[in-house]
Amino acid sequence: MDRIHYAGGDLLTGSNIARSLLAYAEALAQRESAASVEIPIRHSDGTVGRANILIGPASQLVSESETIGGEELVDDALVADLDRRTAGLATMRPVTGIPANANVTDDPIDFDWDGNEDA
């Protein structure tokens, strides 16, 4: 489990959920954007609930691992969704490292229907 410290308070959630949430928050901050995310949390009495978190450029999140009794909170669909959203916000970067003397041409490659390249 991970405890997320946020806006003067804290929330206890699953470790994978916390990691994906922080990665998404970082991607949003780089894009100067914000989003609201609902995550499962464990209350101090051990019951499971949900929390809505607004994350954006000014968010200051800290996640720390915590060992407690009880099952790890798992929400694979949420983690996959957060990871998908994070990937969608990834900054595209140009390919670098191509030598100036590389043999690059404008000639198209012509392929036969059988998959063999024409010479």
Secondary structure, 3 states (H helix, E strand, C coil): CEEEEECCEEEEECHHHHHHHHHHHHHHHHCCCCEEEEEEEECCCCCEEEEEEEECCCCCCEEEECCCCCCCCCCHHHHHHHHHHHHHHCCCCCCCCCCCCCCCCCCCCCECCCCCECC
